[in-house]
Amino acid sequence: MKHQTAAILVIGNEILSGRTREANAHLAAKQLFKRGCKLAEIAIVPDIEARIVTTLNRLRADFDAVITSGGIGPTHDDITMDSIAFAFGKELIEHRYIVQEMAEHYGEDGLNDGRRRMARVPEGASLIRCQKTIAPGVQIGNVYVLAGVPDIFASQLEAILGDFGGRSFQRREIEVDMAESSFAASLDRIQVQFPDVEIGSYPSHCGNRPHGKICLNSKNGDALLKAVQAVQTMLAKLHAES
Protein backbone atom coordinates (compact mmCIF):
# COMPACT_ATOMS: atom_id res chain seq x y z
CA MET A 1 0.00 0.00 0.00
CA LYS A 2 1.25 3.45 -0.88
CA HIS A 3 1.22 6.12 1.80
CA GLN A 4 -2.09 8.03 1.82
CA THR A 5 -1.20 10.51 4.57
CA ALA A 6 2.10 12.20 5.34
CA ALA A 7 3.73 14.81 7.54
CA ILE A 8 6.78 16.98 6.94
CA LEU A 9 9.29 17.57 9.73
CA VAL A 10 11.58 20.52 8.96
CA ILE A 11 14.66 20.64 11.17
CA GLY A 12 16.89 23.66 11.62
CA ASN A 13 17.54 26.75 13.72
CA GLU A 14 18.02 28.75 10.50
CA ILE A 15 14.36 28.31 9.59
CA LEU A 16 13.07 29.34 13.00
CA SER A 17 15.34 32.40 13.17
CA GLY A 18 14.20 33.66 9.77
CA ARG A 19 17.69 33.39 8.36
CA THR A 20 16.51 30.90 5.69
CA ARG A 21 13.16 30.90 3.92
CA GLU A 22 11.64 27.42 4.09
CA ALA A 23 10.98 26.01 0.62
CA ASN A 24 11.15 22.23 0.93
CA ALA A 25 7.83 21.67 2.68
CA HIS A 26 6.12 23.82 0.05
CA LEU A 27 7.63 21.72 -2.73
CA ALA A 28 6.71 18.48 -0.98
CA ALA A 29 3.14 19.70 -0.44
CA LYS A 30 2.71 20.38 -4.15
CA GLN A 31 4.23 17.07 -5.21
CA LEU A 32 2.26 15.02 -2.69
CA PHE A 33 -0.96 16.74 -3.75
CA LYS A 34 -0.27 15.73 -7.35
CA ARG A 35 0.33 12.14 -6.21
CA GLY A 36 -2.89 12.03 -4.22
CA CYS A 37 -1.24 11.83 -0.80
CA LYS A 38 -2.78 14.00 1.90
CA LEU A 39 -0.17 16.18 3.60
CA ALA A 40 -1.69 16.44 7.06
CA GLU A 41 0.90 18.40 9.03
CA ILE A 42 4.09 20.44 8.70
CA ALA A 43 6.20 20.77 11.85
CA ILE A 44 9.35 22.87 12.27
CA VAL A 45 11.74 22.15 15.15
CA PRO A 46 15.17 23.46 16.20
CA ASP A 47 18.44 21.54 16.18
CA ILE A 48 17.67 20.00 19.58
CA GLU A 49 17.63 16.21 19.81
CA ALA A 50 14.82 15.93 22.34
CA ARG A 51 12.54 18.15 20.23
CA ILE A 52 13.34 16.24 17.05
CA VAL A 53 12.76 12.84 18.65
CA THR A 54 9.53 13.79 20.42
CA THR A 55 8.02 15.40 17.32
CA LEU A 56 9.16 12.63 14.99
CA ASN A 57 7.71 9.89 17.19
CA ARG A 58 4.36 11.67 17.35
CA LEU A 59 4.21 12.22 13.59
CA ARG A 60 5.25 8.71 12.58
CA ALA A 61 2.57 7.28 14.87
CA ASP A 62 -0.16 9.60 13.57
CA PHE A 63 0.47 9.37 9.81
CA ASP A 64 1.42 6.82 7.16
CA ALA A 65 4.81 8.45 6.54
CA VAL A 66 7.06 11.29 7.63
CA ILE A 67 9.49 13.19 5.41
CA THR A 68 12.21 15.10 7.23
CA SER A 69 14.19 18.01 5.79
CA GLY A 70 17.54 19.27 7.02
CA GLY A 71 20.29 18.44 9.44
CA ILE A 72 22.20 15.68 7.65
CA GLY A 73 25.32 17.64 6.68
CA PRO A 74 28.91 17.51 7.97
CA THR A 75 28.84 20.05 10.83
CA HIS A 76 28.20 19.80 14.56
CA ASP A 77 24.65 21.18 14.28
CA ASP A 78 23.61 18.46 11.82
CA ILE A 79 22.08 16.06 14.33
CA THR A 80 19.15 14.63 12.39
CA MET A 81 20.72 11.20 11.78
CA ASP A 82 21.66 10.92 15.45
CA SER A 83 18.12 11.87 16.46
CA ILE A 84 16.47 9.47 14.00
CA ALA A 85 18.63 6.61 15.26
CA PHE A 86 17.72 7.45 18.85
CA ALA A 87 14.00 7.64 18.02
CA PHE A 88 14.11 4.13 16.53
CA GLY A 89 16.40 2.71 19.20
CA LYS A 90 19.11 1.96 16.62
CA GLU A 91 22.86 2.40 16.53
CA LEU A 92 24.27 5.08 14.24
CA ILE A 93 26.78 3.29 12.02
CA GLU A 94 29.22 4.34 9.34
CA HIS A 95 27.89 2.81 6.11
CA ARG A 96 30.79 1.15 4.31
CA TYR A 97 29.29 1.58 0.84
CA ILE A 98 28.89 5.33 1.33
CA VAL A 99 32.48 5.57 2.58
CA GLN A 100 33.66 3.57 -0.42
CA GLU A 101 31.81 5.80 -2.88
CA MET A 102 33.12 8.95 -1.20
CA ALA A 103 36.67 7.63 -1.30
CA GLU A 104 36.32 6.83 -5.00
CA HIS A 105 34.83 10.26 -5.72
CA TYR A 106 36.97 12.50 -3.53
CA GLY A 107 40.08 10.34 -3.18
CA GLU A 108 41.42 9.04 0.12
CA ASP A 109 42.90 12.46 0.95
CA GLY A 110 39.52 14.10 0.37
CA LEU A 111 37.66 11.76 2.71
CA ASN A 112 37.82 14.07 5.72
CA ASP A 113 35.95 13.83 9.03
CA GLY A 114 33.08 15.97 7.78
CA ARG A 115 32.41 13.70 4.83
CA ARG A 116 32.71 10.59 6.97
CA ARG A 117 30.10 12.16 9.26
CA MET A 118 27.69 12.16 6.30
CA ALA A 119 28.32 8.43 5.87
CA ARG A 120 26.62 7.66 9.20
CA VAL A 121 23.13 6.17 9.06
CA PRO A 122 20.82 4.40 11.52
CA GLU A 123 21.46 0.66 11.51
CA GLY A 124 19.02 -1.13 9.21
CA ALA A 125 18.11 1.98 7.20
CA SER A 126 17.94 1.81 3.40
CA LEU A 127 19.64 4.47 1.29
CA ILE A 128 17.89 7.13 -0.78
CA ARG A 129 20.15 8.01 -3.68
CA CYS A 130 19.75 10.88 -6.11
CA GLN A 131 21.63 12.66 -8.88
CA LYS A 132 22.58 15.73 -6.86
CA THR A 133 24.83 14.29 -4.16
CA ILE A 134 26.91 11.27 -3.20
CA ALA A 135 25.72 11.51 0.41
CA PRO A 136 22.32 9.77 0.40
CA GLY A 137 19.22 10.25 2.47
CA VAL A 138 17.77 7.22 4.23
CA GLN A 139 14.49 5.48 4.89
CA ILE A 140 13.85 3.70 8.16
CA GLY A 141 10.38 2.43 8.96
CA ASN A 142 7.91 4.98 7.65
CA VAL A 143 10.40 7.87 7.92
CA TYR A 144 12.25 9.35 4.95
CA VAL A 145 15.26 11.45 5.92
CA LEU A 146 16.16 14.02 3.25
CA ALA A 147 18.66 16.86 2.97
CA GLY A 148 17.83 20.49 3.66
CA VAL A 149 19.58 22.00 0.62
CA PRO A 150 16.65 22.67 -1.73
CA ASP A 151 18.04 21.20 -4.96
CA ILE A 152 19.22 18.05 -3.15
CA PHE A 153 15.91 17.78 -1.28
CA ALA A 154 14.03 18.05 -4.58
CA SER A 155 16.15 15.31 -6.16
CA GLN A 156 15.77 12.98 -3.17
CA LEU A 157 12.04 13.69 -3.00
CA GLU A 158 11.67 12.68 -6.65
CA ALA A 159 13.35 9.39 -5.81
CA ILE A 160 10.74 8.47 -3.17
CA LEU A 161 7.48 9.84 -4.59
CA GLY A 162 6.55 6.44 -5.98
CA ASP A 163 5.87 5.31 -2.39
CA PHE A 164 3.11 7.92 -1.97
CA GLY A 165 -0.48 8.40 -3.07
CA GLY A 166 -2.37 6.80 -5.89
CA ARG A 167 -5.38 8.54 -7.37
CA SER A 168 -4.46 12.21 -7.63
CA PHE A 169 -6.34 15.15 -6.17
CA GLN A 170 -8.13 17.56 -8.48
CA ARG A 171 -8.40 21.27 -7.73
CA ARG A 172 -10.80 23.94 -8.93
CA GLU A 173 -10.65 27.66 -8.07
CA ILE A 174 -13.47 30.19 -8.38
CA GLU A 175 -12.82 33.94 -8.38
CA VAL A 176 -14.92 35.85 -5.84
CA ASP A 177 -15.44 39.62 -5.63
CA MET A 178 -17.56 39.85 -2.50
CA ALA A 179 -16.87 39.83 1.24
CA GLU A 180 -16.46 36.38 2.80
CA SER A 181 -19.12 37.21 5.40
CA SER A 182 -21.73 37.47 2.64
CA PHE A 183 -21.33 33.83 1.56
CA ALA A 184 -19.89 32.15 4.67
CA ALA A 185 -23.13 30.50 5.80
CA SER A 186 -24.00 29.29 2.30
CA LEU A 187 -20.51 27.90 1.77
CA ASP A 188 -20.76 26.02 5.05
CA ARG A 189 -23.97 24.35 3.88
CA ILE A 190 -22.30 23.33 0.61
CA GLN A 191 -19.38 21.82 2.53
CA VAL A 192 -21.79 19.72 4.58
CA GLN A 193 -23.47 18.59 1.37
CA PHE A 194 -20.16 17.45 -0.17
CA PRO A 195 -18.02 15.81 2.55
CA ASP A 196 -15.64 14.30 -0.05
CA VAL A 197 -14.67 17.78 -1.26
CA GLU A 198 -12.36 20.06 0.70
CA ILE A 199 -13.62 23.62 0.33
CA GLY A 200 -11.74 26.73 1.46
CA SER A 201 -12.07 30.48 1.02
CA TYR A 202 -8.92 32.55 0.61
CA PRO A 203 -9.26 36.35 0.39
CA SER A 204 -6.54 38.34 -1.33
CA HIS A 205 -8.02 41.79 -0.71
CA CYS A 206 -10.52 43.00 1.88
CA GLY A 207 -12.25 46.31 2.56
CA ASN A 208 -14.28 48.22 -0.02
CA ARG A 209 -13.08 46.10 -2.95
CA PRO A 210 -13.00 42.53 -1.67
CA HIS A 211 -11.49 39.82 -3.82
CA GLY A 212 -10.39 36.25 -3.35
CA LYS A 213 -10.84 32.65 -4.40
CA ILE A 214 -12.88 29.69 -3.28
CA CYS A 215 -10.78 26.54 -3.73
CA LEU A 216 -12.19 23.03 -3.97
CA ASN A 217 -10.08 19.85 -3.81
CA SER A 218 -11.12 16.21 -4.13
CA LYS A 219 -10.16 12.82 -5.52
CA ASN A 220 -13.81 12.32 -6.45
CA GLY A 221 -14.21 14.06 -9.80
CA ASP A 222 -18.01 13.79 -9.92
CA ALA A 223 -18.44 15.20 -6.42
CA LEU A 224 -15.98 17.98 -7.22
CA LEU A 225 -17.90 19.00 -10.34
CA LYS A 226 -21.20 19.08 -8.46
CA ALA A 227 -19.66 21.09 -5.62
CA VAL A 228 -18.22 23.62 -8.08
CA GLN A 229 -21.63 23.99 -9.68
CA ALA A 230 -23.24 24.48 -6.27
CA VAL A 231 -20.76 27.22 -5.37
CA GLN A 232 -21.23 28.97 -8.71
CA THR A 233 -25.02 28.85 -8.34
CA MET A 234 -24.77 30.21 -4.81
CA LEU A 235 -22.54 33.10 -5.88
CA ALA A 236 -24.77 33.95 -8.83
CA LYS A 237 -27.79 34.09 -6.52
CA LEU A 238 -26.01 36.37 -4.05
CA HIS A 239 -24.92 38.69 -6.87
CA ALA A 240 -28.51 38.89 -8.14
CA GLU A 241 -29.78 39.76 -4.67
CA SER A 242 -27.14 42.42 -4.00
Backbone torsions as a table, in degrees:
resi	resn	phi	psi	omega
1	MET	NA	133.1	175.6
2	LYS	-79.6	153.7	-178.3
3	HIS	-66.8	127.3	179.5
4	GLN	-99.3	-20.3	176.0
5	THR	-131.1	149.7	-178.7
6	ALA	-149.9	160.4	172.5
7	ALA	-131.3	153.2	175.6
8	ILE	-111.6	130.5	174.8
9	LEU	-115.1	108.1	179.4
10	VAL	-94.1	128.3	-174.5
11	ILE	-119.2	125.1	175.1
12	GLY	156.1	129.3	176.1
13	ASN	-61.3	-31.1	-175.8
14	GLU	-66.3	-26.6	177.0
15	ILE	-75.1	-45.2	-176.7
16	LEU	-70.5	-26.1	179.4
17	SER	-85.1	-9.5	-176.9
18	GLY	85.0	2.1	-179.5
19	ARG	-67.6	-33.6	-179.0
20	THR	-125.2	131.4	176.1
21	ARG	-78.1	125.6	-178.4
22	GLU	-72.0	127.4	-178.9
23	ALA	-125.9	-22.4	-172.1
24	ASN	-69.6	-40.9	179.3
25	ALA	-64.7	-36.4	178.2
26	HIS	-63.6	-44.4	177.3
27	LEU	-62.4	-46.2	-179.4
28	ALA	-62.1	-39.2	179.2
29	ALA	-60.3	-44.6	180.0
30	LYS	-64.9	-43.9	-177.5
31	GLN	-69.2	-39.5	178.8
32	LEU	-67.4	-37.2	177.0
33	PHE	-59.9	-44.2	178.6
34	LYS	-62.4	-34.2	-178.7
35	ARG	-79.7	-14.6	-177.6
36	GLY	88.6	19.9	175.8
37	CYS	-100.9	129.9	-178.2
38	LYS	-80.0	112.9	173.2
39	LEU	-81.3	111.8	-170.6
40	ALA	-96.4	-21.2	-177.7
41	GLU	-160.7	144.1	169.7
42	ILE	-122.3	122.2	178.6
43	ALA	-118.1	141.8	177.7
44	ILE	-123.8	126.1	-177.3
45	VAL	-130.2	156.4	178.3
46	PRO	-78.5	175.0	178.0
47	ASP	-78.1	64.1	178.7
48	ILE	-129.8	120.0	-171.9
49	GLU	-55.2	-46.3	-176.7
50	ALA	-60.7	-38.5	179.9
51	ARG	-69.8	-40.3	178.8
52	ILE	-63.7	-48.6	-176.0
53	VAL	-63.9	-47.1	-178.2
54	THR	-61.7	-45.5	-178.3
55	THR	-68.6	-42.4	179.4
56	LEU	-60.5	-46.0	-178.1
57	ASN	-63.2	-36.4	176.8
58	ARG	-66.5	-46.4	-175.9
59	LEU	-66.7	-42.0	-176.5
60	ARG	-72.4	-18.8	174.0
61	ALA	-83.2	-30.2	-174.1
62	ASP	-86.4	-26.9	-172.4
63	PHE	-128.7	164.7	-178.3
64	ASP	-62.5	-36.1	-176.0
65	ALA	-152.2	156.9	175.1
66	VAL	-128.2	133.3	173.1
67	ILE	-111.4	123.2	177.3
68	THR	-101.3	153.3	-179.7
69	SER	-134.1	122.0	172.7
70	GLY	103.3	157.5	171.2
71	GLY	81.4	25.2	178.2
72	ILE	-121.9	30.3	178.9
73	GLY	-90.2	-161.2	-171.8
74	PRO	-95.6	-1.1	-172.5
75	THR	-100.4	171.3	-173.3
76	HIS	-61.2	-28.5	-177.3
77	ASP	-84.5	-2.5	177.1
78	ASP	-87.8	89.4	-172.4
79	ILE	-115.9	14.1	-177.1
80	THR	-62.8	-47.5	-178.5
81	MET	-60.5	-41.1	177.1
82	ASP	-59.6	-44.0	-176.5
83	SER	-69.0	-39.7	178.6
84	ILE	-63.3	-44.8	179.0
85	ALA	-59.5	-43.4	179.6
86	PHE	-63.3	-42.8	-178.5
87	ALA	-60.9	-34.1	-178.9
88	PHE	-94.5	-0.6	-178.4
89	GLY	67.2	35.3	-177.7
90	LYS	-114.2	156.6	172.6
91	GLU	-76.1	149.1	173.5
92	LEU	-95.4	115.4	-173.5
93	ILE	-117.2	154.8	174.1
94	GLU	-84.2	117.4	-174.3
95	HIS	-79.9	118.4	-171.5
96	ARG	-66.0	-29.9	179.4
97	TYR	-71.4	-35.2	177.0
98	ILE	-67.6	-43.3	178.1
99	VAL	-60.0	-43.2	-179.4
100	GLN	-62.7	-43.9	180.0
101	GLU	-66.1	-39.4	178.6
102	MET	-65.4	-40.3	179.3
103	ALA	-64.4	-39.8	178.5
104	GLU	-68.0	-34.6	-176.9
105	HIS	-80.4	-47.1	-174.1
106	TYR	-95.5	-16.0	-171.2
107	GLY	85.5	156.8	-178.3
108	GLU	-59.1	-36.7	-180.0
109	ASP	-69.0	-26.7	-179.6
110	GLY	-87.1	-4.3	-179.2
111	LEU	-87.0	76.2	-176.7
112	ASN	-84.9	-179.4	-176.2
113	ASP	-63.0	-36.1	-179.9
114	GLY	-63.5	-43.2	179.3
115	ARG	-69.8	-36.4	176.4
116	ARG	-64.8	-31.3	177.6
117	ARG	-62.0	-34.7	179.7
118	MET	-79.1	-2.3	175.6
119	ALA	-93.4	1.9	-179.1
120	ARG	-87.9	132.2	179.1
121	VAL	-140.0	157.0	174.6
122	PRO	-63.7	138.0	179.6
123	GLU	-56.7	131.7	179.1
124	GLY	90.3	-5.4	179.7
125	ALA	-75.7	149.7	173.6
126	SER	-99.0	152.3	-173.3
127	LEU	-88.3	143.9	174.0
128	ILE	-111.2	106.5	-176.6
129	ARG	-99.9	151.6	177.5
130	CYS	-148.6	176.9	-175.6
131	GLN	-80.4	-15.9	-169.1
132	LYS	-90.6	-15.2	-175.3
133	THR	-155.9	151.0	173.3
134	ILE	-76.1	-36.6	-178.9
135	ALA	-72.6	113.6	-174.6
136	PRO	-84.1	162.8	162.8
137	GLY	-83.1	-177.4	179.1
138	VAL	-140.1	158.6	169.1
139	GLN	-120.3	132.1	173.0
140	ILE	-139.5	124.3	-173.6
141	GLY	60.0	-130.3	178.6
142	ASN	-101.5	24.7	-178.8
143	VAL	-114.4	130.2	178.0
144	TYR	-112.9	119.1	-173.6
145	VAL	-104.2	110.4	-175.7
146	LEU	-116.9	162.6	-179.0
147	ALA	-71.4	164.6	177.7
148	GLY	-94.1	-22.5	178.8
149	VAL	-64.1	123.2	-168.9
150	PRO	-55.4	-42.9	-177.2
151	ASP	-71.5	-31.2	175.8
152	ILE	-72.3	-43.5	176.9
153	PHE	-55.8	-45.6	-178.3
154	ALA	-61.2	-41.1	-179.3
155	SER	-68.8	-42.4	177.7
156	GLN	-67.4	-38.0	177.7
157	LEU	-60.8	-42.4	179.0
158	GLU	-59.2	-33.7	-177.9
159	ALA	-71.0	-21.2	-175.4
160	ILE	-109.9	-6.9	-172.0
161	LEU	-61.3	-24.2	177.9
162	GLY	-62.7	-16.3	178.8
163	ASP	-83.7	-3.9	-170.0
164	PHE	-119.1	144.7	167.5
165	GLY	78.4	-149.2	-174.9
166	GLY	167.3	-103.9	175.5
167	ARG	-73.5	127.3	-172.0
168	SER	-77.3	155.9	172.1
169	PHE	-74.6	151.6	170.5
170	GLN	-116.4	146.3	-178.2
171	ARG	-129.6	138.1	172.7
172	ARG	-129.0	142.4	179.8
173	GLU	-127.0	136.5	-178.4
174	ILE	-121.1	123.6	177.5
175	GLU	-68.1	138.9	-178.9
176	VAL	-132.4	133.2	179.2
177	ASP	-122.8	42.1	175.9
178	MET	-140.4	160.0	-178.4
179	ALA	-63.1	141.5	-179.9
180	GLU	-56.8	-35.7	-177.0
181	SER	-62.1	-23.5	-177.2
182	SER	-76.4	-22.1	-178.9
183	PHE	-123.2	5.2	-174.9
184	ALA	-58.3	-48.4	-177.3
185	ALA	-65.2	-41.1	179.8
186	SER	-66.3	-39.1	179.6
187	LEU	-66.1	-36.3	177.5
188	ASP	-62.2	-40.8	179.2
189	ARG	-66.1	-37.1	177.8
190	ILE	-66.5	-39.6	178.1
191	GLN	-60.7	-42.0	177.9
192	VAL	-63.2	-35.6	-178.4
193	GLN	-70.6	-27.9	-176.8
194	PHE	-126.1	77.0	-176.4
195	PRO	-66.6	-21.3	179.8
196	ASP	-82.0	-1.8	-178.1
197	VAL	-115.4	127.3	175.5
198	GLU	-86.9	121.3	-175.8
199	ILE	-119.6	130.6	178.6
200	GLY	-140.1	149.8	177.8
201	SER	-113.2	130.4	-173.5
202	TYR	-133.3	95.8	-179.2
203	PRO	-72.0	143.9	174.2
204	SER	-110.1	-18.6	178.6
205	HIS	-152.3	132.7	-180.0
206	CYS	-114.1	-170.8	178.3
207	GLY	88.9	-143.1	-174.9
208	ASN	-73.1	-21.2	-179.7
209	ARG	-126.6	70.1	-176.4
210	PRO	-66.6	147.0	177.0
211	HIS	-156.6	149.0	178.0
212	GLY	-179.4	-164.3	-179.6
213	LYS	-137.7	144.0	167.7
214	ILE	-102.2	122.7	-176.3
215	CYS	-110.1	136.1	-179.7
216	LEU	-127.0	128.8	179.9
217	ASN	-126.1	141.6	175.4
218	SER	-168.8	155.5	168.5
219	LYS	-87.5	-15.3	-179.0
220	ASN	-92.8	100.3	-174.7
221	GLY	-63.0	-39.5	-179.8
222	ASP	-65.7	-45.4	178.9
223	ALA	-64.0	-38.0	179.4
224	LEU	-62.6	-46.2	-179.7
225	LEU	-60.6	-43.5	180.0
226	LYS	-66.8	-37.3	178.6
227	ALA	-67.1	-40.9	177.2
228	VAL	-60.1	-44.7	179.3
229	GLN	-62.9	-38.6	178.4
230	ALA	-64.6	-41.9	178.9
231	VAL	-65.9	-44.0	-179.9
232	GLN	-62.7	-41.4	177.6
233	THR	-63.8	-42.3	179.2
234	MET	-62.0	-45.3	-179.4
235	LEU	-66.0	-40.5	178.3
236	ALA	-61.2	-40.9	178.6
237	LYS	-63.8	-43.3	179.6
238	LEU	-65.8	-38.2	176.7
239	HIS	-62.5	-42.5	-178.3
240	ALA	-65.2	-31.6	-178.3
241	GLU	-83.4	-17.7	-175.5
242	SER	-81.9	NA	NA
